[in-house]
Each structure stands twice: as C-alpha cells, then as structure tokens.
Amino acid sequence: MTQVTVLEPEGLYEGEAVEAPIFGDRVALVRGGGLGDYAALPAPLREQAEGLFVFRNWLRAEDLALFPRLRVVVRLGVGYDRVDRAACAARGILVCNVPDYGTAEIADHAIAMTLALRRGLLLHHDVQRSEPAAPWAYLDAPVIRRLSVQTFGVVGLGRIGTAAALRAKALGFRVVFHDPKLPNGVDRALGIERVRTLPELLRQSDVLSLHCLLTRETRGLIGEAELRQLPQGAVVVNTSRGPVLELDALEQALRDGHLAGAGLDVLPVEPVPQPEPPLIRAYRAREEWLRGRLIITPHSAFHTPESLFDIRLKGAETMRDVLLDGLQTNVIPPHAD
C-alpha cells in the first residue's frame, strides 16, 4: 500500500499513539521540531507532503509554493484565519478546521472571567495582597453586581457561544444573543432570547461575551462606538479572536469608567508587540485605575490535557476523512467569510 505523507511541523506532541489507530498504514506522519519556518523543513518532505497540520503557524500564499503536492490543510483549532484560504482554493487545496474541541473549556473560561470580575474575586484578591494590605472588609465597586439582575449578551452562537449561553442561563443571567447566520428557532430550543441587530444586543448587555470567528465582517466589530452603546458599568469578555475587539477603544472605555471591567484571552497581535499597547502597559504596571478590573490570559482558554487530546484525535480523524476517504468532514467553504 502506498503511503501518503502528512506533516505536523510544529512538533506539538510526541509519538503516534493517538494517530496510529486512525491512520493505520496509509499515512506516514512526520513531526517537526517546533518549526515556524516551512522553508526550514527538508525539501524532500515538503515536496511529497499531501496533508499539513497547522496549529499556531500561519500558512500564507508564499508558503504554499513549498508544498507542490499538498491537498489538505487541517487547522488544529476552531478559527481558520491563520490560513490563506483564497490561495488554497486557487490551488484546489481543501482547508478544514476542528470545530468540536475545546468547547467546554472556552465556555468555562468566559464564564470564569465573568464571575471573577462580577463577584469581585479579582478586586479583593488584588487589594488583600497589596502593601500594606487593605482592611479586612469588602469594597464597593461598579464591577460587582448580582448575576440575576444582569443580561449576558452573546455575539456568535456557535458551539462555544451556545455552551457559554447555557452556563450563564444556569447561573441566573438573562441571556440574549445576536447571530444573523443562525436559522429561526434556535432561541426557542435553548430558552434564551434573540435580537435582530448588534446595537439591540449592546444596549442591554451588562456582560458582553464575544464568540465569533474572525472574518472580514467581524474584524473590528467592537470598537469605540459599539462599546459606548453598552450600559454604564458593563463588562466585556473576549475568548474569540483578538482583532474582533479594538484594544485602544477598550482602554479608553475602561479608563473613563464607562466599562467596569474586561476579560481578554486574546489580543489583536499575539504575542504582545513592542512597544506594548497602552492598555497592556497599564495592566503590567498594575496601575491603580485598573485594579480588579482587567484579566488577561495568554490565549489559553482552550487548554486542558483533555482538550489537547481531543484536538489531536479529531484533527487526525478529519485528515483521514478528507485526505484518505474523500469525505467533506469539517471542510471550510471558500466563501465562508
């Protein structure tokens, strides 16, 4: 049996205990050593590769020229903005994602950020470890609110957005969502409320939780004008993609007190560029005006040992289905944006 070559150049995992039962003898899986430069891969490997796994690497048009036999790219994640899909489509290369991993983890992360802010966990933690320590007493702050008097607004009701919405509902929030791509009836099935437009959602969201993919439509979706439509004292949580939310607009809305707090697992540019954006500088310096109001995690919402196993398993299953068996599992249409 002729084997096809599949590359995983970033060297994410050791061994093939997960992939071997899925690929069998039909695939020669070659792992790299954390290479971010495709050109550094041995030329014979690049020239015979028919499948490529992409995790944190970007895959641009100029990279594709290095892989003359490439037929399938599997992005090991939900978002696929790291892959130049137009260039892939021009070559007839199929692009897939792994939409059903990390759902619970990312939804939990969004809710955890919300609770850490709205219950004052972050605020009181910060002041109790200050020098000198704050008095042994609660603080009054706009960020602290009873959950059941708030509306939890979800932008993008995909798998993760749905999971976050259901968790928020269970905690007592009134839950509303905006997602123009969903068919009618989803709101009734889930027992939550739907609004037709983004401004309608913003005007009533005490917590705004972002769960949309990064597309031409969603890049810069939440900027200065949108943040000002949120109620005074609202909280914004972003576990989707950094460029969906304009960081400088968020900094200003936090600084002047329009927003009570924010939780960010993603940033517009990752890792953080130099010089650092003003909000990141203030956060790292622990400036007093941000105390207890901003949580930043390093694009880690997806991470548990279980989710890493899932992405490995489901990524291999997707590659097998599409590359070997000719199925359309998780294939992203070229016009998905």
N, C-alpha and C positions, 0 to 999 in steps of 0.2 A: 504493500500500500504506500502510495506517495504521500509524504507528509507536507503540510503547509507550515510556513514559518510565521509565528506571531511574536511580536516584540513587546516587552514591557520595560522600556529603557530607564525608568526612574528607580528601579530596584527597590520597590516598596516592600516586598515580602521575600522570605527565603523559602526555598523548596517548592514542591509542586503538589503537596498533599491535598490541597483543595481542588486544584485544576485538573490533576491527572485523571480522576474518575470521570470528569466531564469531557475532556478532550480525547482520552484514550490514546491510541497510537496514531491518530490522524493529525496531531499538531506537535510541532517542535516549538516549545515555549522557551524563549530566550530572554533572560532578565539582564538589565543593565546595572550599573553601579551608581545610580543617582544622577545620571547624565541629563543635564538640561539642554545640552547642545547635540542635536541629532547628527550633525556632521562629524561628531567625535565617535560615533558608532562605526564599527568596522564596515567598510564598503560592501563586502560580500553579504553581510547581514541585511543592510539596507536594501540591497538590490534584489534580495529574494523574499523580503517580508511582504506578506499579503494581509496581515492583520496588525493593528497597532493599538495598544492601550495608552490612554492619556489621563493623567491624574492632575498634577499641578503644572506640568509643562503647557506651553502654548503650542499650537500647531498652525503655522501660517503658510501662505501660498508658497513662499520660497522653500519651506521645509518639505513640502510635498514632492518637489523635484528630486529629492534624495531617495524617494521610495517609488521606483518605476512600476512595481507590481502590486502596489497597495490597493486593496479592495474594500476594506472595512476598518473604520476607526471606532473604537468604543471608549467614550469618555466615562471614566470611573467616577461618576457623580451625577447629580440631577441636572445642574446647569451645563450648557454646552457652548457658552460664549468664548471659551478658550480655543475653539476650533473654527478655522475659516471654512464655513460650510459652503460658501459660494465657490471657493476654489476646489473643494472636494467634489461638489456637484459637477463642476466643469470637467472633472476627470472621471466622473462616474463612480466615485468612492462613496460608499454609504457611511453615514455618521449615526451612531447610536448613543444613548445615554443609559444610566441605571436609575430609573425614577423611583424605585421601590426599596431604596436602602436609606437608613438614617432618619426615616420619617418620625419615629417616636423620639429619637434623641434631639432633633432640631426643634420639634414642637415643645418638648420638655424644656429646652434651653430658653426658648422665647418666654415661656410661662415663668421659668425660674427668674429670668431677668425682671419680668414684670413684678413678681412678688418681692424680690429683693429691693426694688425701688419703692413700690406702693406700700409695703409693710414697714419701711424704714430700716430694713436689715443692714443695708449698706451704710446708711447715715449713722446709725447708732454704733455700728462696728468701727467706723472711722473715728468718731469722737471719743470712744472709750479707749482707743489706743493712742490718742494724741498726748502730747507733753505740754503742760500737765494734763492728766486725764480729766475728762469732763465730769461734772457731778453725776451721781448715780440716779438719773432721772430721765424721763422721756423728753424728746424735743418736739415742739410743734414745727411742722414744715409743710409747704404746699404739696410735696411729693407723696405724703402719707394720706391715703384715702381708704374708706371701706370699699371692698370689692363690689358688693351688691348694689352700690349706688352708681356704678360706673358702666360705661359702654365700651366694649372691647371691639375695635374695628379691625377687620382683616382685609388686606389688599392681596388678592390672589388666593382663590380657594382650591388649590390643587391638593395633593395628598398631604403635604405638610401643613398647609393652611387649614385644611379640614381638621387635622389632628389637633392643631393649636386651638381652633374654634371650639371643639368639643371639650377640651380641657378647661378653657375659660368658662364655658357654659356650666360645667360641673362645679366650678368654684363660685358661681353665683353672679358672674357678669351677665349683663345683657349683651348679646353678640350680634353684630351686623357685619356684612361683607360686601365687597364690590369685586366682581369678576365678570366682565362683559362676554367672556368666551364660554361661559357655562350655560347649559340649557336650562329652561324653566323647570321648576320643581325641586331643585337641589335644596333650597331653603326649607321647604316643607318636609323633605325627607330627614333633614338634620335638626329641625326645630329651632332654626335661627332665622335672622331677618336679612333680606337682600335689599340693597339700594341700587338705583339705576346709574348714578354718576359718582365720580370720585369726590366732588365737592359735597354731595349729600353725606357721604361717609365721613369726611373730615370734620364737618360741622358738629358731629355728635360723638366723636371718638375720644374718650378720655384716655384710652390706650390705643395707639396705632401700631399694629403689628404687620410688618411687610413680609410677604411670602411669594413674590412674583419672580419669574425668570427675568434675566437681563436681555432685553431686546431693544430694537430701535424705539419702540413705543414707551418702554419703561425706563430707559436711561434718563436720569434727571427728573424722574416722575414727581418726586417730592422735593420741592425747592422752597424758596422764601415765601412765595405766595401761598403755597399749599400748607406750610407749617403755620402760617398766620390764620388759616381757617380752622385749625384745631381749637378746642376750648382752652381758655386760660388754665394753665396748670396741667396740661396733658403730658403724657409720656409717650415716647417713640421708641420702638424696638425693631431692629433690623437684623434678621438672620437669613436674608435672601442673598442679595448681591450689593456690594458697596456703592456702585455708581447709580443705583436707584435713588439714593438719598444724597442731596448736596450737603457736604460736610460744613462748608462755611456758613450756609444758611442755618444749619442746626446749631452751630456755635453761637451765632447771633441771637437765635431764639432762646437758647439756654441762658446766655449772658444777661439778656434784658428781662428774664423771668417769665416770658410768655410760656415756655415749656418748663415743667417741673423737673424732668429727668429724661434720660435716654439710655438704652442698652444697645451696644453695637458688637456684633460678632464679625462684621465685615466692614471693610473700608474701601473707598474709591480706588486707591492704589495700595497694593499689597506686595511685599512688606511695606511698612510705612516709609515714605520717601524722605529724603533730606533736601532742603530744610523741612522740618516737620510742619504740618498744618497747624494753625493757631490752637485749635481745639485739642489736638494731641499734645502739644507743648504744655498747655494748661493742665491737662489730665496728668501728665507725667510729673509735673512740678507740684501736684497736689494743691493747686491754688484754691483759696478758701471758698470762692464763689461756686465751685463745682463740688464741694464736699457732699458726699452721699447722693450725688445726682447723676453720675455717669459711670456706667460699667462698660469696659471694653475687654473682649476676649479675642484671641488670635485665630479667627476663622476655625474654631474648634467645636462648634455646636454639634457637628455630626459625629464627634469622636467618642466611641466606646470600643472595647475589644470586640463586642458583638457586631457593631456596625462595620468594623473593618473586615470581619469575616464575611458579612453579608455582601459588601461591595466586591470582594474578591470572588465569592461564589457566583453572584448574579452577573458580574462582569464576564466571567468565563462562560456562563450559560448563554449570555447574549451573543458573545463572539461565536460560540458553537452554532447557535441557531441561525445566525445571519451568514457567517463566512462558510460554514461547512454544509448546513442543511438548506440554505436558500430561503429562510423564513424572513419575516419583516419585524421580528421582535425588537421593540424599542427603537426602531429606525425613526430618525427625525426628518420630517418632510423638508425639502429645501426652502419651502415658502412658510415655514413655521413662524417666522417673525412677522 
